[in-house]
Amino acid sequence: MDMSGEGAAVLQRLEDALAVAEAEYLVKEARDVRLIIAQIHILQKNIDEALKSYEQLTKEDPKDFRPYLCSETTSIFGMIVNHK
């Protein structure tokens, strides 16, 4: 994605979608978009930013397993990337 220069444009579209969801009080949809944004951060190797997002999402809804799962896989990915 970043190799083709689309990373910033994708993030901007997602931020726009998040703003719409939040303005319309679409809580589930806003949460889903925030998860996708965090995944884009991983693809861009912004591991710390992704982990911060997952931590915030976990605090907001401890019953949602997705941020826990993503956080753990991101931590593992970060260890692999840093090990090389």
PDB file of N, CA, C and O in Angstrom:
ATOM      1  N   MET A   1       0.832  -1.186   0.000  1.00  0.00           N
ATOM      2  CA  MET A   1       0.000   0.000   0.000  1.00  0.00           C
ATOM      3  C   MET A   1       0.873   1.245   0.000  1.00  0.00           C
ATOM      4  O   MET A   1       0.669   2.128  -0.833  1.00  0.00           O
ATOM      5  N   ASP A   2       1.825   1.344   0.894  1.00  0.00           N
ATOM      6  CA  ASP A   2       2.659   2.544   0.948  1.00  0.00           C
ATOM      7  C   ASP A   2       3.606   2.639  -0.244  1.00  0.00           C
ATOM      8  O   ASP A   2       3.997   3.735  -0.646  1.00  0.00           O
ATOM      9  N   MET A   3       3.969   1.506  -0.797  1.00  0.00           N
ATOM     10  CA  MET A   3       4.857   1.531  -1.947  1.00  0.00           C
ATOM     11  C   MET A   3       4.199   2.245  -3.122  1.00  0.00           C
ATOM     12  O   MET A   3       4.880   2.867  -3.937  1.00  0.00           O
ATOM     13  N   SER A   4       2.903   2.156  -3.205  1.00  0.00           N
ATOM     14  CA  SER A   4       2.194   2.819  -4.298  1.00  0.00           C
ATOM     15  C   SER A   4       1.744   4.223  -3.901  1.00  0.00           C
ATOM     16  O   SER A   4       1.108   4.920  -4.691  1.00  0.00           O
ATOM     17  N   GLY A   5       2.073   4.636  -2.682  1.00  0.00           N
ATOM     18  CA  GLY A   5       1.731   5.982  -2.232  1.00  0.00           C
ATOM     19  C   GLY A   5       0.292   6.160  -1.802  1.00  0.00           C
ATOM     20  O   GLY A   5      -0.189   7.288  -1.700  1.00  0.00           O
ATOM     21  N   GLU A   6      -0.396   5.070  -1.552  1.00  0.00           N
ATOM     22  CA  GLU A   6      -1.810   5.157  -1.202  1.00  0.00           C
ATOM     23  C   GLU A   6      -2.071   5.182   0.297  1.00  0.00           C
ATOM     24  O   GLU A   6      -3.210   5.396   0.712  1.00  0.00           O
ATOM     25  N   GLY A   7      -1.070   4.973   1.103  1.00  0.00           N
ATOM     26  CA  GLY A   7      -1.260   4.868   2.548  1.00  0.00           C
ATOM     27  C   GLY A   7      -1.943   6.072   3.167  1.00  0.00           C
ATOM     28  O   GLY A   7      -2.898   5.924   3.929  1.00  0.00           O
ATOM     29  N   ALA A   8      -1.465   7.249   2.846  1.00  0.00           N
ATOM     30  CA  ALA A   8      -2.042   8.470   3.418  1.00  0.00           C
ATOM     31  C   ALA A   8      -3.479   8.670   2.939  1.00  0.00           C
ATOM     32  O   ALA A   8      -4.340   9.103   3.706  1.00  0.00           O
ATOM     33  N   ALA A   9      -3.731   8.357   1.679  1.00  0.00           N
ATOM     34  CA  ALA A   9      -5.083   8.521   1.133  1.00  0.00           C
ATOM     35  C   ALA A   9      -6.061   7.546   1.790  1.00  0.00           C
ATOM     36  O   ALA A   9      -7.202   7.903   2.083  1.00  0.00           O
ATOM     37  N   VAL A  10      -5.611   6.336   2.016  1.00  0.00           N
ATOM     38  CA  VAL A  10      -6.462   5.338   2.675  1.00  0.00           C
ATOM     39  C   VAL A  10      -6.788   5.787   4.093  1.00  0.00           C
ATOM     40  O   VAL A  10      -7.942   5.735   4.520  1.00  0.00           O
ATOM     41  N   LEU A  11      -5.777   6.223   4.813  1.00  0.00           N
ATOM     42  CA  LEU A  11      -6.009   6.692   6.182  1.00  0.00           C
ATOM     43  C   LEU A  11      -6.954   7.884   6.206  1.00  0.00           C
ATOM     44  O   LEU A  11      -7.798   7.985   7.096  1.00  0.00           O
ATOM     45  N   GLN A  12      -6.824   8.781   5.247  1.00  0.00           N
ATOM     46  CA  GLN A  12      -7.708   9.940   5.200  1.00  0.00           C
ATOM     47  C   GLN A  12      -9.157   9.512   4.956  1.00  0.00           C
ATOM     48  O   GLN A  12     -10.073  10.038   5.587  1.00  0.00           O
ATOM     49  N   ARG A  13      -9.363   8.565   4.048  1.00  0.00           N
ATOM     50  CA  ARG A  13     -10.728   8.081   3.790  1.00  0.00           C
ATOM     51  C   ARG A  13     -11.313   7.403   5.022  1.00  0.00           C
ATOM     52  O   ARG A  13     -12.497   7.556   5.325  1.00  0.00           O
ATOM     53  N   LEU A  14     -10.479   6.661   5.723  1.00  0.00           N
ATOM     54  CA  LEU A  14     -10.952   6.007   6.945  1.00  0.00           C
ATOM     55  C   LEU A  14     -11.265   7.033   8.028  1.00  0.00           C
ATOM     56  O   LEU A  14     -12.261   6.897   8.738  1.00  0.00           O
ATOM     57  N   GLU A  15     -10.427   8.057   8.161  1.00  0.00           N
ATOM     58  CA  GLU A  15     -10.690   9.120   9.137  1.00  0.00           C
ATOM     59  C   GLU A  15     -11.997   9.840   8.797  1.00  0.00           C
ATOM     60  O   GLU A  15     -12.764  10.199   9.691  1.00  0.00           O
ATOM     61  N   ASP A  16     -12.246  10.047   7.505  1.00  0.00           N
ATOM     62  CA  ASP A  16     -13.507  10.662   7.077  1.00  0.00           C
ATOM     63  C   ASP A  16     -14.693   9.777   7.437  1.00  0.00           C
ATOM     64  O   ASP A  16     -15.716  10.258   7.924  1.00  0.00           O
ATOM     65  N   ALA A  17     -14.546   8.477   7.191  1.00  0.00           N
ATOM     66  CA  ALA A  17     -15.613   7.530   7.531  1.00  0.00           C
ATOM     67  C   ALA A  17     -15.852   7.502   9.039  1.00  0.00           C
ATOM     68  O   ALA A  17     -16.993   7.405   9.489  1.00  0.00           O
ATOM     69  N   LEU A  18     -14.781   7.586   9.810  1.00  0.00           N
ATOM     70  CA  LEU A  18     -14.896   7.611  11.266  1.00  0.00           C
ATOM     71  C   LEU A  18     -15.649   8.858  11.715  1.00  0.00           C
ATOM     72  O   LEU A  18     -16.508   8.783  12.593  1.00  0.00           O
ATOM     73  N   ALA A  19     -15.334   9.988  11.125  1.00  0.00           N
ATOM     74  CA  ALA A  19     -16.011  11.242  11.485  1.00  0.00           C
ATOM     75  C   ALA A  19     -17.506  11.154  11.206  1.00  0.00           C
ATOM     76  O   ALA A  19     -18.317  11.627  12.002  1.00  0.00           O
ATOM     77  N   VAL A  20     -17.869  10.553  10.086  1.00  0.00           N
ATOM     78  CA  VAL A  20     -19.289  10.396   9.746  1.00  0.00           C
ATOM     79  C   VAL A  20     -19.970   9.474  10.752  1.00  0.00           C
ATOM     80  O   VAL A  20     -21.051   9.781  11.254  1.00  0.00           O
ATOM     81  N   ALA A  21     -19.333   8.349  11.041  1.00  0.00           N
ATOM     82  CA  ALA A  21     -19.917   7.392  11.993  1.00  0.00           C
ATOM     83  C   ALA A  21     -20.096   8.027  13.368  1.00  0.00           C
ATOM     84  O   ALA A  21     -21.127   7.833  14.012  1.00  0.00           O
ATOM     85  N   GLU A  22     -19.100   8.780  13.819  1.00  0.00           N
ATOM     86  CA  GLU A  22     -19.203   9.427  15.127  1.00  0.00           C
ATOM     87  C   GLU A  22     -20.273  10.519  15.121  1.00  0.00           C
ATOM     88  O   GLU A  22     -20.997  10.676  16.104  1.00  0.00           O
ATOM     89  N   ALA A  23     -20.380  11.267  14.035  1.00  0.00           N
ATOM     90  CA  ALA A  23     -21.376  12.338  13.938  1.00  0.00           C
ATOM     91  C   ALA A  23     -22.798  11.777  13.953  1.00  0.00           C
ATOM     92  O   ALA A  23     -23.728  12.421  14.438  1.00  0.00           O
ATOM     93  N   GLU A  24     -22.949  10.575  13.418  1.00  0.00           N
ATOM     94  CA  GLU A  24     -24.269   9.944  13.353  1.00  0.00           C
ATOM     95  C   GLU A  24     -24.494   8.969  14.515  1.00  0.00           C
ATOM     96  O   GLU A  24     -25.464   8.211  14.518  1.00  0.00           O
ATOM     97  N   TYR A  25     -23.599   8.997  15.488  1.00  0.00           N
ATOM     98  CA  TYR A  25     -23.692   8.151  16.686  1.00  0.00           C
ATOM     99  C   TYR A  25     -23.785   6.661  16.337  1.00  0.00           C
ATOM    100  O   TYR A  25     -24.527   5.907  16.967  1.00  0.00           O
ATOM    101  N   LEU A  26     -23.030   6.262  15.338  1.00  0.00           N
ATOM    102  CA  LEU A  26     -22.967   4.857  14.942  1.00  0.00           C
ATOM    103  C   LEU A  26     -21.771   4.229  15.671  1.00  0.00           C
ATOM    104  O   LEU A  26     -20.680   4.098  15.116  1.00  0.00           O
ATOM    105  N   VAL A  27     -22.007   3.851  16.909  1.00  0.00           N
ATOM    106  CA  VAL A  27     -20.930   3.413  17.799  1.00  0.00           C
ATOM    107  C   VAL A  27     -20.215   2.180  17.266  1.00  0.00           C
ATOM    108  O   VAL A  27     -18.985   2.156  17.212  1.00  0.00           O
ATOM    109  N   LYS A  28     -20.967   1.158  16.872  1.00  0.00           N
ATOM    110  CA  LYS A  28     -20.354  -0.078  16.376  1.00  0.00           C
ATOM    111  C   LYS A  28     -19.537   0.187  15.117  1.00  0.00           C
ATOM    112  O   LYS A  28     -18.422  -0.315  14.975  1.00  0.00           O
ATOM    113  N   GLU A  29     -20.095   0.973  14.210  1.00  0.00           N
ATOM    114  CA  GLU A  29     -19.402   1.265  12.963  1.00  0.00           C
ATOM    115  C   GLU A  29     -18.137   2.081  13.213  1.00  0.00           C
ATOM    116  O   GLU A  29     -17.108   1.841  12.580  1.00  0.00           O
ATOM    117  N   ALA A  30     -18.207   3.034  14.122  1.00  0.00           N
ATOM    118  CA  ALA A  30     -17.027   3.828  14.464  1.00  0.00           C
ATOM    119  C   ALA A  30     -15.942   2.936  15.052  1.00  0.00           C
ATOM    120  O   ALA A  30     -14.763   3.089  14.733  1.00  0.00           O
ATOM    121  N   ARG A  31     -16.334   2.023  15.894  1.00  0.00           N
ATOM    122  CA  ARG A  31     -15.382   1.092  16.500  1.00  0.00           C
ATOM    123  C   ARG A  31     -14.731   0.221  15.428  1.00  0.00           C
ATOM    124  O   ARG A  31     -13.521  -0.007  15.454  1.00  0.00           O
ATOM    125  N   ASP A  32     -15.533  -0.260  14.496  1.00  0.00           N
ATOM    126  CA  ASP A  32     -15.009  -1.089  13.410  1.00  0.00           C
ATOM    127  C   ASP A  32     -13.989  -0.313  12.576  1.00  0.00           C
ATOM    128  O   ASP A  32     -12.943  -0.850  12.211  1.00  0.00           O
ATOM    129  N   VAL A  33     -14.293   0.935  12.280  1.00  0.00           N
ATOM    130  CA  VAL A  33     -13.370   1.770  11.497  1.00  0.00           C
ATOM    131  C   VAL A  33     -12.078   1.990  12.279  1.00  0.00           C
ATOM    132  O   VAL A  33     -10.993   1.957  11.699  1.00  0.00           O
ATOM    133  N   ARG A  34     -12.182   2.210  13.568  1.00  0.00           N
ATOM    134  CA  ARG A  34     -10.979   2.406  14.385  1.00  0.00           C
ATOM    135  C   ARG A  34     -10.105   1.150  14.391  1.00  0.00           C
ATOM    136  O   ARG A  34      -8.878   1.250  14.407  1.00  0.00           O
ATOM    137  N   LEU A  35     -10.724  -0.016  14.379  1.00  0.00           N
ATOM    138  CA  LEU A  35      -9.957  -1.262  14.285  1.00  0.00           C
ATOM    139  C   LEU A  35      -9.237  -1.353  12.944  1.00  0.00           C
ATOM    140  O   LEU A  35      -8.082  -1.774  12.881  1.00  0.00           O
ATOM    141  N   ILE A  36      -9.913  -0.961  11.887  1.00  0.00           N
ATOM    142  CA  ILE A  36      -9.288  -0.992  10.560  1.00  0.00           C
ATOM    143  C   ILE A  36      -8.135   0.006  10.496  1.00  0.00           C
ATOM    144  O   ILE A  36      -7.082  -0.301   9.936  1.00  0.00           O
ATOM    145  N   ILE A  37      -8.319   1.182  11.056  1.00  0.00           N
ATOM    146  CA  ILE A  37      -7.245   2.179  11.078  1.00  0.00           C
ATOM    147  C   ILE A  37      -6.015   1.615  11.795  1.00  0.00           C
ATOM    148  O   ILE A  37      -4.888   1.795  11.335  1.00  0.00           O
ATOM    149  N   ALA A  38      -6.234   0.943  12.904  1.00  0.00           N
ATOM    150  CA  ALA A  38      -5.110   0.337  13.633  1.00  0.00           C
ATOM    151  C   ALA A  38      -4.413  -0.720  12.774  1.00  0.00           C
ATOM    152  O   ALA A  38      -3.188  -0.843  12.810  1.00  0.00           O
ATOM    153  N   GLN A  39      -5.186  -1.476  12.010  1.00  0.00           N
ATOM    154  CA  GLN A  39      -4.587  -2.482  11.137  1.00  0.00           C
ATOM    155  C   GLN A  39      -3.770  -1.835  10.024  1.00  0.00           C
ATOM    156  O   GLN A  39      -2.741  -2.372   9.613  1.00  0.00           O
ATOM    157  N   ILE A  40      -4.222  -0.692   9.539  1.00  0.00           N
ATOM    158  CA  ILE A  40      -3.444   0.041   8.533  1.00  0.00           C
ATOM    159  C   ILE A  40      -2.122   0.508   9.141  1.00  0.00           C
ATOM    160  O   ILE A  40      -1.085   0.476   8.479  1.00  0.00           O
ATOM    161  N   HIS A  41      -2.162   0.938  10.395  1.00  0.00           N
ATOM    162  CA  HIS A  41      -0.921   1.337  11.078  1.00  0.00           C
ATOM    163  C   HIS A  41       0.057   0.167  11.124  1.00  0.00           C
ATOM    164  O   HIS A  41       1.264   0.363  10.982  1.00  0.00           O
ATOM    165  N   ILE A  42      -0.447  -1.033  11.319  1.00  0.00           N
ATOM    166  CA  ILE A  42       0.430  -2.205  11.331  1.00  0.00           C
ATOM    167  C   ILE A  42       1.083  -2.378   9.966  1.00  0.00           C
ATOM    168  O   ILE A  42       2.290  -2.598   9.869  1.00  0.00           O
ATOM    169  N   LEU A  43       0.280  -2.278   8.915  1.00  0.00           N
ATOM    170  CA  LEU A  43       0.825  -2.425   7.562  1.00  0.00           C
ATOM    171  C   LEU A  43       1.898  -1.383   7.272  1.00  0.00           C
ATOM    172  O   LEU A  43       2.824  -1.627   6.498  1.00  0.00           O
ATOM    173  N   GLN A  44       1.762  -0.225   7.900  1.00  0.00           N
ATOM    174  CA  GLN A  44       2.755   0.837   7.731  1.00  0.00           C
ATOM    175  C   GLN A  44       3.896   0.722   8.746  1.00  0.00           C
ATOM    176  O   GLN A  44       4.773   1.583   8.816  1.00  0.00           O
ATOM    177  N   LYS A  45       3.863  -0.351   9.523  1.00  0.00           N
ATOM    178  CA  LYS A  45       4.874  -0.631  10.546  1.00  0.00           C
ATOM    179  C   LYS A  45       4.886   0.411  11.661  1.00  0.00           C
ATOM    180  O   LYS A  45       5.923   0.647  12.281  1.00  0.00           O
ATOM    181  N   ASN A  46       3.738   1.034  11.915  1.00  0.00           N
ATOM    182  CA  ASN A  46       3.563   1.941  13.049  1.00  0.00           C
ATOM    183  C   ASN A  46       2.993   1.128  14.215  1.00  0.00           C
ATOM    184  O   ASN A  46       1.852   1.323  14.636  1.00  0.00           O
ATOM    185  N   ILE A  47       3.804   0.230  14.713  1.00  0.00           N
ATOM    186  CA  ILE A  47       3.366  -0.734  15.720  1.00  0.00           C
ATOM    187  C   ILE A  47       2.878  -0.036  16.989  1.00  0.00           C
ATOM    188  O   ILE A  47       1.829  -0.388  17.527  1.00  0.00           O
ATOM    189  N   ASP A  48       3.632   0.943  17.464  1.00  0.00           N
ATOM    190  CA  ASP A  48       3.248   1.633  18.702  1.00  0.00           C
ATOM    191  C   ASP A  48       1.885   2.312  18.571  1.00  0.00           C
ATOM    192  O   ASP A  48       1.068   2.267  19.491  1.00  0.00           O
ATOM    193  N   GLU A  49       1.653   2.932  17.431  1.00  0.00           N
ATOM    194  CA  GLU A  49       0.365   3.600  17.199  1.00  0.00           C
ATOM    195  C   GLU A  49      -0.779   2.587  17.193  1.00  0.00           C
ATOM    196  O   GLU A  49      -1.839   2.836  17.766  1.00  0.00           O
ATOM    197  N   ALA A  50      -0.559   1.457  16.547  1.00  0.00           N
ATOM    198  CA  ALA A  50      -1.584   0.413  16.511  1.00  0.00           C
ATOM    199  C   ALA A  50      -1.869  -0.114  17.921  1.00  0.00           C
ATOM    200  O   ALA A  50      -3.026  -0.293  18.299  1.00  0.00           O
ATOM    201  N   LEU A  51      -0.816  -0.358  18.686  1.00  0.00           N
ATOM    202  CA  LEU A  51      -1.001  -0.878  20.042  1.00  0.00           C
ATOM    203  C   LEU A  51      -1.742   0.114  20.932  1.00  0.00           C
ATOM    204  O   LEU A  51      -2.553  -0.291  21.764  1.00  0.00           O
ATOM    205  N   LYS A  52      -1.475   1.402  20.768  1.00  0.00           N
ATOM    206  CA  LYS A  52      -2.204   2.426  21.533  1.00  0.00           C
ATOM    207  C   LYS A  52      -3.690   2.386  21.188  1.00  0.00           C
ATOM    208  O   LYS A  52      -4.546   2.492  22.066  1.00  0.00           O
ATOM    209  N   SER A  53      -3.980   2.233  19.912  1.00  0.00           N
ATOM    210  CA  SER A  53      -5.382   2.160  19.483  1.00  0.00           C
ATOM    211  C   SER A  53      -6.071   0.944  20.084  1.00  0.00           C
ATOM    212  O   SER A  53      -7.190   1.043  20.588  1.00  0.00           O
ATOM    213  N   TYR A  54      -5.407  -0.194  20.030  1.00  0.00           N
ATOM    214  CA  TYR A  54      -6.002  -1.411  20.595  1.00  0.00           C
ATOM    215  C   TYR A  54      -6.212  -1.288  22.100  1.00  0.00           C
ATOM    216  O   TYR A  54      -7.218  -1.760  22.631  1.00  0.00           O
ATOM    217  N   GLU A  55      -5.267  -0.655  22.785  1.00  0.00           N
ATOM    218  CA  GLU A  55      -5.403  -0.466  24.229  1.00  0.00           C
ATOM    219  C   GLU A  55      -6.630   0.395  24.547  1.00  0.00           C
ATOM    220  O   GLU A  55      -7.399   0.081  25.454  1.00  0.00           O
ATOM    221  N   GLN A  56      -6.800   1.475  23.795  1.00  0.00           N
ATOM    222  CA  GLN A  56      -7.957   2.350  24.008  1.00  0.00           C
ATOM    223  C   GLN A  56      -9.264   1.607  23.713  1.00  0.00           C
ATOM    224  O   GLN A  56     -10.234   1.734  24.461  1.00  0.00           O
ATOM    225  N   LEU A  57      -9.290   0.846  22.639  1.00  0.00           N
ATOM    226  CA  LEU A  57     -10.492   0.088  22.288  1.00  0.00           C
ATOM    227  C   LEU A  57     -10.816  -0.953  23.358  1.00  0.00           C
ATOM    228  O   LEU A  57     -11.985  -1.206  23.646  1.00  0.00           O
ATOM    229  N   THR A  58      -9.786  -1.554  23.943  1.00  0.00           N
ATOM    230  CA  THR A  58      -9.983  -2.534  25.014  1.00  0.00           C
ATOM    231  C   THR A  58     -10.584  -1.882  26.247  1.00  0.00           C
ATOM    232  O   THR A  58     -11.467  -2.450  26.889  1.00  0.00           O
ATOM    233  N   LYS A  59     -10.107  -0.690  26.576  1.00  0.00           N
ATOM    234  CA  LYS A  59     -10.635   0.025  27.738  1.00  0.00           C
ATOM    235  C   LYS A  59     -12.100   0.402  27.534  1.00  0.00           C
ATOM    236  O   LYS A  59     -12.901   0.347  28.467  1.00  0.00           O
ATOM    237  N   GLU A  60     -12.439   0.783  26.308  1.00  0.00           N
ATOM    238  CA  GLU A  60     -13.800   1.215  26.018  1.00  0.00           C
ATOM    239  C   GLU A  60     -14.814   0.074  26.056  1.00  0.00           C
ATOM    240  O   GLU A  60     -15.958   0.269  26.467  1.00  0.00           O
ATOM    241  N   ASP A  61     -14.395  -1.118  25.628  1.00  0.00           N
ATOM    242  CA  ASP A  61     -15.306  -2.267  25.623  1.00  0.00           C
ATOM    243  C   ASP A  61     -14.522  -3.540  25.918  1.00  0.00           C
ATOM    244  O   ASP A  61     -14.092  -4.232  24.995  1.00  0.00           O
ATOM    245  N   PRO A  62     -14.335  -3.851  27.194  1.00  0.00           N
ATOM    246  CA  PRO A  62     -13.548  -5.030  27.568  1.00  0.00           C
ATOM    247  C   PRO A  62     -14.137  -6.356  27.086  1.00  0.00           C
ATOM    248  O   PRO A  62     -13.434  -7.367  27.062  1.00  0.00           O
ATOM    249  N   LYS A  63     -15.406  -6.366  26.704  1.00  0.00           N
ATOM    250  CA  LYS A  63     -16.038  -7.613  26.255  1.00  0.00           C
ATOM    251  C   LYS A  63     -15.737  -7.942  24.794  1.00  0.00           C
ATOM    252  O   LYS A  63     -15.942  -9.075  24.360  1.00  0.00           O
ATOM    253  N   ASP A  64     -15.257  -6.968  24.042  1.00  0.00           N
ATOM    254  CA  ASP A  64     -14.931  -7.180  22.630  1.00  0.00           C
ATOM    255  C   ASP A  64     -13.557  -7.836  22.547  1.00  0.00           C
ATOM    256  O   ASP A  64     -12.559  -7.258  22.979  1.00  0.00           O
ATOM    257  N   PHE A  65     -13.508  -9.040  21.994  1.00  0.00           N
ATOM    258  CA  PHE A  65     -12.258  -9.793  21.941  1.00  0.00           C
ATOM    259  C   PHE A  65     -11.296  -9.285  20.866  1.00  0.00           C
ATOM    260  O   PHE A  65     -10.096  -9.546  20.939  1.00  0.00           O
ATOM    261  N   ARG A  66     -11.805  -8.571  19.881  1.00  0.00           N
ATOM    262  CA  ARG A  66     -10.981  -8.204  18.725  1.00  0.00           C
ATOM    263  C   ARG A  66      -9.742  -7.380  19.070  1.00  0.00           C
ATOM    264  O   ARG A  66      -8.662  -7.693  18.567  1.00  0.00           O
ATOM    265  N   PRO A  67      -9.845  -6.342  19.904  1.00  0.00           N
ATOM    266  CA  PRO A  67      -8.616  -5.594  20.217  1.00  0.00           C
ATOM    267  C   PRO A  67      -7.584  -6.431  20.975  1.00  0.00           C
ATOM    268  O   PRO A  67      -6.380  -6.238  20.806  1.00  0.00           O
ATOM    269  N   TYR A  68      -8.056  -7.363  21.811  1.00  0.00           N
ATOM    270  CA  TYR A  68      -7.123  -8.246  22.516  1.00  0.00           C
ATOM    271  C   TYR A  68      -6.353  -9.096  21.508  1.00  0.00           C
ATOM    272  O   TYR A  68      -5.127  -9.187  21.556  1.00  0.00           O
ATOM    273  N   LEU A  69      -7.096  -9.710  20.602  1.00  0.00           N
ATOM    274  CA  LEU A  69      -6.486 -10.577  19.598  1.00  0.00           C
ATOM    275  C   LEU A  69      -5.522  -9.790  18.713  1.00  0.00           C
ATOM    276  O   LEU A  69      -4.396 -10.222  18.469  1.00  0.00           O
ATOM    277  N   CYS A  70      -5.966  -8.652  18.244  1.00  0.00           N
ATOM    278  CA  CYS A  70      -5.122  -7.826  17.380  1.00  0.00           C
ATOM    279  C   CYS A  70      -3.881  -7.335  18.114  1.00  0.00           C
ATOM    280  O   CYS A  70      -2.792  -7.294  17.541  1.00  0.00           O
ATOM    281  N   SER A  71      -4.042  -6.966  19.370  1.00  0.00           N
ATOM    282  CA  SER A  71      -2.909  -6.489  20.154  1.00  0.00           C
ATOM    283  C   SER A  71      -1.845  -7.574  20.294  1.00  0.00           C
ATOM    284  O   SER A  71      -0.652  -7.311  20.141  1.00  0.00           O
ATOM    285  N   GLU A  72      -2.284  -8.776  20.582  1.00  0.00           N
ATOM    286  CA  GLU A  72      -1.319  -9.879  20.739  1.00  0.00           C
ATOM    287  C   GLU A  72      -0.623 -10.204  19.429  1.00  0.00           C
ATOM    288  O   GLU A  72       0.594 -10.391  19.407  1.00  0.00           O
ATOM    289  N   THR A  73      -1.373 -10.276  18.338  1.00  0.00           N
ATOM    290  CA  THR A  73      -0.740 -10.580  17.055  1.00  0.00           C
ATOM    291  C   THR A  73       0.171  -9.435  16.621  1.00  0.00           C
ATOM    292  O   THR A  73       1.205  -9.670  15.995  1.00  0.00           O
ATOM    293  N   THR A  74      -0.199  -8.209  16.945  1.00  0.00           N
ATOM    294  CA  THR A  74       0.646  -7.058  16.620  1.00  0.00           C
ATOM    295  C   THR A  74       1.937  -7.103  17.422  1.00  0.00           C
ATOM    296  O   THR A  74       3.008  -6.808  16.892  1.00  0.00           O
ATOM    297  N   SER A  75       1.846  -7.466  18.680  1.00  0.00           N
ATOM    298  CA  SER A  75       3.050  -7.581  19.513  1.00  0.00           C
ATOM    299  C   SER A  75       3.995  -8.621  18.941  1.00  0.00           C
ATOM    300  O   SER A  75       5.207  -8.411  18.895  1.00  0.00           O
ATOM    301  N   ILE A  76       3.442  -9.738  18.507  1.00  0.00           N
ATOM    302  CA  ILE A  76       4.267 -10.795  17.907  1.00  0.00           C
ATOM    303  C   ILE A  76       4.898 -10.289  16.613  1.00  0.00           C
ATOM    304  O   ILE A  76       6.085 -10.506  16.369  1.00  0.00           O
ATOM    305  N   PHE A  77       4.106  -9.616  15.791  1.00  0.00           N
ATOM    306  CA  PHE A  77       4.611  -9.048  14.538  1.00  0.00           C
ATOM    307  C   PHE A  77       5.743  -8.059  14.831  1.00  0.00           C
ATOM    308  O   PHE A  77       6.764  -8.052  14.144  1.00  0.00           O
ATOM    309  N   GLY A  78       5.551  -7.234  15.847  1.00  0.00           N
ATOM    310  CA  GLY A  78       6.573  -6.267  16.219  1.00  0.00           C
ATOM    311  C   GLY A  78       7.869  -6.940  16.631  1.00  0.00           C
ATOM    312  O   GLY A  78       8.952  -6.463  16.292  1.00  0.00           O
ATOM    313  N   MET A  79       7.769  -8.044  17.358  1.00  0.00           N
ATOM    314  CA  MET A  79       8.977  -8.774  17.757  1.00  0.00           C
ATOM    315  C   MET A  79       9.682  -9.346  16.537  1.00  0.00           C
ATOM    316  O   MET A  79      10.911  -9.323  16.461  1.00  0.00           O
ATOM    317  N   ILE A  80       8.915  -9.856  15.586  1.00  0.00           N
ATOM    318  CA  ILE A  80       9.508 -10.429  14.381  1.00  0.00           C
ATOM    319  C   ILE A  80      10.198  -9.348  13.559  1.00  0.00           C
ATOM    320  O   ILE A  80      11.319  -9.541  13.089  1.00  0.00           O
ATOM    321  N   VAL A  81       9.532  -8.215  13.385  1.00  0.00           N
ATOM    322  CA  VAL A  81      10.103  -7.113  12.599  1.00  0.00           C
ATOM    323  C   VAL A  81      11.362  -6.584  13.256  1.00  0.00           C
ATOM    324  O   VAL A  81      12.343  -6.305  12.567  1.00  0.00           O
ATOM    325  N   ASN A  82      11.356  -6.439  14.571  1.00  0.00           N
ATOM    326  CA  ASN A  82      12.511  -5.906  15.281  1.00  0.00           C
ATOM    327  C   ASN A  82      13.663  -6.906  15.355  1.00  0.00           C
ATOM    328  O   ASN A  82      14.816  -6.517  15.541  1.00  0.00           O
ATOM    329  N   HIS A  83      13.352  -8.187  15.211  1.00  0.00           N
ATOM    330  CA  HIS A  83      14.374  -9.219  15.315  1.00  0.00           C
ATOM    331  C   HIS A  83      15.210  -9.292  14.040  1.00  0.00           C
ATOM    332  O   HIS A  83      16.373  -9.693  14.088  1.00  0.00           O
ATOM    333  N   LYS A  84      14.638  -8.915  12.917  1.00  0.00           N
ATOM    334  CA  LYS A  84      15.343  -9.042  11.627  1.00  0.00           C
ATOM    335  C   LYS A  84      16.449  -8.053  11.483  1.00  0.00           C
ATOM    336  O   LYS A  84      17.131  -8.034  10.459  1.00  0.00           O
TER     337      LYS A  84
END
